[in-house]
Amino acid sequence: MTRFLFIIPLILCASGASAQQQPGHDACARDVTRHCRAVMNNGDSAVLACLKQNRTRLSKACDKVLTDHGQ
């Protein structure tokens, strides 16, 4: 779980989000632990792919963060 603390902010920074605007961690933390726990240690791209794969099951807040950042 501690690794996840860095995953979503890194994904969002890589997709062009400002370092000061990182709502992704809070919005997607629960979704990652619910749907992507198995890939949490496989790197940021694996977690992002998992979130995209589970798009229909994500919270509205997490879905919005992904959409807002072109994912």
DAKAWO-V175218 format. One record per helix or strand of 3 or more residues. SS is the DSSP state (hx for helix, st for strand). FROM is the first residue (numbers start at 0). TO is the last residue. Records with the same first field share a line. If there is no record, write none. Layout:
SS: FROM-TO  FROM-TO
This chain:
hx: 3-13  23-34  36-41  43-52  54-56  59-67
